[in-house]
Amino acid sequence: MYVFLKILVSALVIGAVTQIARRFPTYGGIIAALPLVSLLSIIWLHVQGEASERISTFSLGVLWGFPATAFLLVIVYLSLQHSLHLYAAIGLGLAGWALFLVLQDVVIKQAKIFFLS
């Protein structure tokens, strides 16, 4: 039952955001930037009885993914400004996102070695 409810609520949120974005692109972007998916996920985890520790770990994972997501959006924005096709812009953004995550992991591991040794 929860699966169908999650799908329905998530679809309604996405539908509402895209409708707002069609009429008011800037406001749609601001609303889309809200951590709606993260918050919905946290709520669903709580409703399904997950321990606070697991929800906290999930929240930290979202936080670690934020810089890479911002980098993806910058790449997509710049690509579209330079008249790249949408799917090419998204592809470049995803590649940049993955590369950012790998580099972020390397930098964090090196920082831990440097500061904790």
N, C-alpha and C positions, 0 to 999 in steps of 0.2 A: 504494500500500500504506500509506504514512504517513497518508493522509487517513482511511482506515478505522480505523487504530489510534488516531489522535487523537480521532476521534468516539467510539470505544468507551471509551477511558480517561476522556475528559471526561464522558460519560454515566454511567459508573460513579461518578465523583467526585460529580457532582450527585445521583445516586440515593442514595449513601451519606449525603450531608449532609442531604437531605430526610428520610430515614428516621430519622436521629439527631434532627433537629429535631421530628419528630412525637412522639417519646418524651420528649425533653429539650429543650424550646424554647430555653432559655438557652444550653446547650452547642452546640446546632445553630447558633445565631446567632454564637457565638464562632468556631466552625469555619468558618462561611460568611464571616466577616470576614477569615479568613486569605487571603493573596493567592494562592489556589490557581490561579485562571485566569491571573494574571500569571506565576506560576512555571511552570505548564504551557506557556504560550506561549513563555517564554524557553527552556525545555528543547526544545520542538519546533523553534524557530528554530535552536538550536545543532545539533540532530540533523540538520537539513536543510542544514547547512553555512553558515549566515549568518555574516558577519564579526562579530567582537566589537563593532566600532564600531556596526553596525546594531542589535545587541542592546542596547547601551548607550543608543542613541537611543530605542529602544522603551521601555526602563526609565524614562527621563526622561519620556516621554509618559505612562506610567502614573502617575508621581509627580505630574505636572501635573493629571491627572484626579482624583486622590484627594480634594482638598477639595470639588470639585463632587459627587462621589459621597457624601461624608459629608453634604453639604447635602441631597441627594436623600433619604437615609435618615432624616434628621431630619424632613423634610416628610412622608414616608410615615408615620413613627411618630406624629407629632402629628395627622395627618389621621385615622388609624385610632383614636387615642385619643378623637377627637371624633366617632366613629361614621360617618365617611365610608365609602362603599363602597370596597372594595379597588381596583377599577379606577380610580375617581376619585382615590384617594390616589396610586396609581402615576402617573396622568396629571399630577397636580399636582407630584409629585416629579420627573418627567421635564422638565416645564416649568421648574421651579426649577433643575434640573441644567443645562439649556441656558442659562438666563439667567445662572447663576453662571459658566459657562465664558466667556460673552461679556464679562461684567463683569471677570472675572479677566484676560482678554486685554487689555481697555482699561486696567486698572490697571497691568498689567505694562509695556505700551507707554509709558504716561505716566511710570512710574517710571524706565524706561530713558532717556527724554528728559530728565527732571529730573536724574538722577544722572550721566548720561554726557555732558551738554552743558556 
